[in-house]
Amino acid sequence: MPDLDPKVVVDAVDELMDGVMLFDAADKLVFCNRRQKELYPQLADLLVTGTSFETLVRSNVGQGQVDTAIGREEEWIAARLLPTIP
């Protein structure tokens, strides 16, 4: 398989109809495509390189965007922040 130009890959992912976010090993945002920003305009200021996953989750919950978290916000957040299997 030939080497892919990273810009071509980023441009392709940016055009997907689904929202895509990529985090590094420290759970910091590395990439967010255009569609993700359209789906979550209330997070627009946070959808930048370096924002932590926890910050995004807390902001979303804090803005009342997660119905299933209402009344049990910290429990819901804690469940989302559990380590993932690599």
N, C-alpha and C positions, 0 to 999 in steps of 0.2 A: 504494500500500500504506500503510495507516495506521501511525503510529508505534507501536512496541511498547514496553510497559513493561518496563524491564530486569529487574525483579523477577519478572515472569511468565516471561521467558526463562530466568533462573537457576533458578526453581522447576521448569520443564519439563525442563531438562538434568539437574537433580538427581534426577529420577525415572526417567531412562533406565536400562535394564538393563545398559548398557555403562559402563565406567569412562571418565571424561573429565577431562583436565587441560588447562588453558590457561596458556601461558607468555607473558610479555611479550618485547620485543625484546632484553632483557638476560638471557633464559633464567631468569627468576624466576617462580615459581608465582603465578598470579593467581587461579585458581579450580580447585577439585577437587570433583567431585561425590561424593555419598554412596556410590555403587556402587564408585568407585575406592578409597575408604577400606575398604570391605568386602573388596575383592579383595586389598588389600595391607595387612593389619592390622599387619604388622611395620614399616611405614613411617608408621604413624598419627601419631607425634609430629612427623614431618617434613612431612606433607601440610597445610601451612599457607601462607598468603600470604607470599611473600618467599623461600621456600626455593629454592635454585638447582637447576636440572636436574642439574648435576654432583653435587651433594650427594645427590640421590635415587638417581642411578645408582650412585654409590660405595657408598652404604648398602646398596642391594639386592644388589650384587655381594659386598660385605663380609660379608653375612649368609648367603652361599652360596645365594642364591635364583635364580642364573642358571647353570644347568648348563653351558652352552656357554662360560662365562667361566672355569671352574675350571682352574687351571694357567696361565692366560694373562690374568689379570685386567686388568692395565694396557693390554694390547693391545686387549682387548674394550671397555674403558671409552673409550680414545682413539677407537676407531671410532664409538662412540655420540656423542662430543662434537664430531665434525666439523661444520663449518658446514653449515647447511641452506640450500637454495635458497628465497628468499622467494617 
